[in-house]
Amino acid sequence: MTESGPLDNMLAQMEDAREYVDIDDGIYERLQSPERTLSVSLPVRMDDGTVEVFEAYRCQFDSARGPYKGGIRYHPTVSQEEVSALAGWMTWKTALVDLPFGGAKGGIVCNPKELSDTEIEQLTRRYTEGIRRMIGPDTDIPAPDMNTDPRTMAWIMDTYSVYQGYAVPEVVTGKPTEIGGTDGRVEATGRGVAIITEETFEYFDTDVRNADVAIQGFGNVGSVTARLLDERGANVVAVSDVTGAIYDPDGLDVDDVLDYVAGNDGRLEGYDAGSISNDDLLTLDVDALIPAAIEDVITADVAERLEADVVVEAANGPTTFDAANVLEEREIPVVPDILANAGGVIVSYLEWVQNSQQYSWELEEVHRDLEARITSAFDETLAAYEEKQIPTLRTAAYTIALERTASAHEYRGLFP
C-alpha cells in the first residue's frame, strides 16, 4: 500500500470534517491552498572556504484570523509539500486553541549535525535575509521547530533588527529570555502534551498514576513530556531517538535518562537499559503511545499491529491518513496533533503579547494561561465529538478549526 504524503493527509483530514461544518464552497476551496509560498536559495561560505547552496522555504497558509504564525525547521527531509502541510496544520491549530493567528511554516533542507555552529549561524542569517520581506511582528512571526532553538531565534531577530535599524524582539518567539523570550517557552509543547495526556486518561477512566507510556522521540518535546508525566506518576516504559529505543517494562528512571542524554551529546545511544527497535516501541502494549518525532511514523502497517489504548500526537502529522482509518476501525482513539502539541504556539502567543506590551509575566502565570487555554480546547473538542456524534477526535477538532477560520473569511469578504 502506497501511503499519501503530508499535504494529502492534511487535505483528507479537512474533507472528513467538512460534512459536519456548514462552509461556503468558495471559502472551502480557498482553505485548501496556501496563500503564498516562497522558495529561496541560500549560498553559504563554509568553514573550509567553499560555497554551498541550500534550498529553503517559507509557506504562509492563511491569515484570515491574524498574522501568520509557525516554526522553522532544519532537516534533510524539508520540502515545499512538507512546509505547506505544516503551515496548514498551524492554521487549524491556532484556530482550535482560539489564538488571533493564521498559520505558516518554514524550513531549510540541511543536516545541522553535519554543520558547525558558525555555518548554522551563517545559514540562519542568510535565510532571514531571504524571507525578511515576508516576516514581521504584525505579518508573520516565526518560532523554533525541529533542530532550531532559542539561539536560532536570536540570530533571526538580530538579522531582522539590523535591517530595521532598531531592536524588534516581537518578530520571532522562542527567543532567549535575555532578549525578550518568556520563561516556559522551551518546555511549552511538552508541557501541553503532558497536560493533554493526563486529560485524556481522565476522560477514558485511566489513572495517570502507574499508566504505561511509550514515547517515540526524545528531543525537546519528547523529553519534557517524559519528565512531566513521570512527575505525575506515569510509568514511562520506553523512549527513543535516532540512535535507537530503550525499554524497561517496570518503568525507566526518567531523571537518570535525562542526565545521561545531557552528558552524551543529546543521544540515548549507549544507555544501560533494554534495547528494542523503533517499530517495537510503536507497537508496545501500553496505555498511551506518544509519537513525538516526525511525520508519517504510524503507517497503516504499524496501525494494524499497534496495541496502545490511545495515541497522543505530540509530533505534527505522525499518523498517515490510511493509518488513521485503520485505528478508527480498531476503535483506538487518537488525540490529534493540532490539539495535543498546541502548547508551543500558545506560549509563543503569550511571548508575542508580552513583547508588544514590553512587559514580562511570571512563569506561574504563563503555566496557568497555557493550561487554561489547552484544556479549554480539549473540552470544546470533546463537546463537538459527543454532541455531533463525530467518529473521531481529530475530525471533531477540525470542525472547530474550520468553522472558526471559515467564519473569519466570511466576515472579511473577498477583495477586490
N, C-alpha and C positions, 0 to 999 in steps of 0.2 A: 504493500500500500504506500502510495506517494503522499507524504504529508504536505499540506499547504504552508506557505510562508507566513511571517508575522502580520503583514498587511492584509492578506486574505483572511487570516484568523480574526483580525480586528473587525473587518467589514462583515464577516459572517456573524460575529457576536452582536453587532449592531442590528443585523437583519432579524436575528432571533427575538430581539426586544421590540422591533417595530410594531408587531401586531398588538402589543399591549399599550402603545402610546399613539395618540392622535397627532400626527405630524404632517404638515403640508408637503406634498410630493416635491415641490421645488426646493423647499428648505432641506428636506431629507437628502436630496441629490447633492446639495451644497455641502452637507455634513460628511459626505463620503470622500471628499478630496481635500488635500491641504490647500491653504490659501496661497502659499508660495514655498519653494524650496531653493536654497542657494547651494551650489556646488563650487568649492574653491580648491585651487592647487596651491600648496604651501611649500615653496623652496626653503630649505633649511641647511645652513652650513654646519656639517657635523664636526665632531671633535678632531677627526683626522684630516680636516681641511676639504673634504669632498662635499658636494652639494647633493642632497637627496630631496625629491619632491614627494610630498604626502598629499593624499586626497582627503577632503573633509566636506562636511555638510552642515547646514542648519535648516531645519524644517519648521515652519510656522503653520500650524494646522487650523486653528480657529481662534478668533479674537472677539467673538460676539459678547462675551461676558467680562472682558477686561484684557489687560496686557498679556502677551504670550508668556508662558512660564514652563521651563523644562531644563533638564540637565544636559551635561556634555560628557560623553564617554570616549575613552581612548581604548580601542580594541581592534584586533585584526579583522574581525567579522563585521565591522561597521559598514553599512551600505545605505544607499538612498532609500531603499524599501524599508530597511530596519528603522531608520530615523523617522520615516513617515508614519510607520505603525506606532512607534513610541510616542510621537507627537500627538497622534490620535488618542492613545491611551491617557496621555496627560490631560487632554481636553476633557475626557469623560471623568477622570479622577478629580480635577479641580471643581467640576460641576457637581459631582456626587457629594463632596465634602463642603460644597457651597462656598467656595472661595471666589473672589472677584477677579479671576484669571481665565485666560484661554490656555491652549496647550502648544508646546514647542519641544523640540529636541535637537541636539547636535552631536556630532561625533567626528573623530579623526581616525582614519584607517592606519593603525600603527600597533606595534607591540611595545608598550612602555618598559617592559622588563629588559628589552634589548637597547634601551636608550639611557644615556647618562642624565643626571639632573640638569646639566647645562643644556643638553639637546632638548629635553622636555620643556624647559623654560622658553627656549627659542621657538619651539613648535607652538607652544601656547600663545606666545605674543604674536607670532605670525598669523595664527588662526584668529585671534582677536581683531587684528587689523583687517583680516579678510571679511569678517562678519560685522564689524563695528557700525556700519550704516544700518544694519537691521536691528541691533540691540539698543537698549536704553532703559532707564528706570521707569518710564511710562509706556514703553513699547514692547520690550522683550527682555526678561530677566533670567539669565542662565543660572545654573546651580551645579553642584558636583553630581557625578554619576559613576559608572564603573571606571575604576583606575584614575579618577580625579578626586581632589580633596581640597581642604581649605587653602593650602598653598597655591594650588592651581587657580582658585578663585581670586586670590590676592594678585596674581600676575595679570589676570584678565582685568580686574578692577584698575590696577595701576596703568596698564596699557591704554585702556579706555579713558582714564582720567588725564593722562598725558595729552591725548588728542583734544580733550575738552578744555584743558588749561586749569582745572581745579579738581579736587577730590570728589568722586561720585561713588560713594560706598553702596548706594542702593541699586547700582547697575547689575550686581550679582548677589546671590545669597549663598550661605555656606562658607562665609569668609572666616578667617581667624578673628577671635573676639577683640584683639588689639586694634583692628581696623573696621569695626562695625559689625562683626559677627555676633550671633546670640548664643548664649550658653544653652546647651541641649540640642543644637542643630546636628552635630555629628552623629549622635545616637538616636536621632528622632525617628528615622524609618524603622530601625529595630525595635524601639520602644513602642511604636504604633503596632507593629506586628505582634509583639508580646501582649499588648492590651487586647487586640482583636482575637488572638488565640484564646486568651482567658475568657473573653465574652462568648466565644464560640463553644468552648467547653461547657460553660454555664447553660447556654441555650440547648445543648444536646445532653444535659444532665450528666456531664462528666466532671469529676473533681479534678481541678488542675494539680492538686497535690498528688504526687506519685503517678500522674499521667505520663505515659511513654511518648517521647517526641523525637523525631529524626529530622535533622536539618541538613539540607544539601546546599553547600556553600558556606564558607566560614570567613568571609570578608567582613566588612564593616557591618552590614545588615545581619548576616547570619550569626556573627559572634555576639553582637549586642542582644539579639533575640535569645540566644542560648543563655547568656548571663542572666537576663531578666526573668526568663521562665524558670531557670534554676532557683533564683531567689524567691519565686512564687511557689516553689515546692515541686515543680515538674521534674520528671526523670528524663534528662536528655541522654538518650542511649546511643546516638550516632551523629557524627558531623563529618563533613568532607570539604576538600578544596581541590585544586587542580592536581595536587600530588597524590590524592587518594582519600579513602574514607576510613575512619576508626569507629569501633563499635564495642560497647560493653552492655550486655543485657541488664546488668544491675544498675546502670547509670554511670556516665562519665563524671569525673571530677572536673567540672567546667572551669573553675578557677585555675586549676593546675594546667588544663589545656590552654587557657588564655595566656598564662605565664610562659608556657613553653613556646607558643606561637610568637609571642612578643620577643623572645630571645632567639628565634630561629628564622629570622628574616620573613616573618609573617606566614610561615608554612607549617602545615601539620606533619609533613614528612619526617619520619623517624620517631614519632611519639610512641611511647610504650603502651600500646593497647591493641586489642584485636583488630585485624585489618580485614576489610571487606571491599568489594567493588562498588563503584557508584551505582550500578544497576541494582545490586543487592540492597543498598541503602534505600533506594526509591521504592523497593517492594517489601520492606520490613513490615511486620505485623505490629503497628503502633497506633496510639490514639490519634496522633496528628503527624502528618508529613508536611514539612515546610520547605519547599524549593526556594532557595534564596540566592541563586546564581544568575543564570542567563535564560534566554527564551528557549522554548521548544524542548525541554528536557523530559517532560512527561508526554511521550508519544502514545499512539493507540496501543502499541505492543506493551509498553510499560503499564498503561491503564488497565489492560486485561489482567495483569499479574499484581497490580497494586493492592495492598492489604491494609492500608491505613483506614481508620474510621472517618477521617476528614482530611482534606488538603487545604492548607492556608498559603496562598500565593504571595510570598514575600518578594519574589522577583517579578519583573514585568514580562508578561506573556509566557510563563513557563509551561503552560498546558496547551497543546495544539487543539485545534477545533475538533478534529476527529477523536482525540483522546477525551475531550470534554464530553462528547456524545457517549463514549463508552462508559465513563464514570457516571453519567446521568442514568444510563441503562442499568448500571450496577448499584444505583442508589447510594453512591459515595458523594457526599456534599463537598463542594469546592467554594471556599471563600475567595472571591476574585481579587486580583491584583489591584484594581482601581480602588478597592476599599482597604485591603489588608496592608498595603505599603504606602498609604497616603500620609503617614506621619511626617515624612520628609518634606513634602510640599506644604503641609500645614505649618510646620515650624519655619520653613522658608518664607511663607506669607507673614508670619509674626516678625521675622527679622526685617523684612522689607518695610513693614509698618513702623517698626522702631527706627529704622534708618530715616524714613520720611519724616518722623516726628523729632528725630535727633534726641531720642530718649530711650534708654535701655531698661529691660524688665529683669526682675529676679528669676533665677532658674525655676523656682517652685511655681511661679506664675505661668511660665512657659509650659511646664509639665501639666498644669491644671487645664490650660487652654487646649493643649494637644489632646488630652484625654476626653475633654468635653466635646470637642468637635468630632473626633473619630468615633466615639461611642454613639453620638447623635446620628452620624451617617449609618452606623451599623443598625441602630434601631429603625431608622427610616427604611433601610433595605429589607429588614425582616418584616416590617409592616406591609411593604409592597408585595413581598414574597407570599405572605399569608392572605392578605385581603384580595389580591388579584388572582390568587391561585396560580402563580407563575412557577414553572417547573424547576428553575434553578436560581440560586442566589446571584449568580453572575447576571442572568437576564433581568432579575429584579433591580440590581444596581444600575444596569444600563438604562432601564426605563426611566429612572430618576434623572440620570445624567443627560439623556437625550431630550427629555421633556424640558429640563431647565435651559439647555443650550438652544433648542428649537424655539422656546418662548422668547429668549433674548433676540434671536434673529427676527422673529415675528414683530416684536416691538420696534426694533431698529429699522426694519424695512430693507429695501434694496436701492442702492444709489448707483447710477442716476435713475 
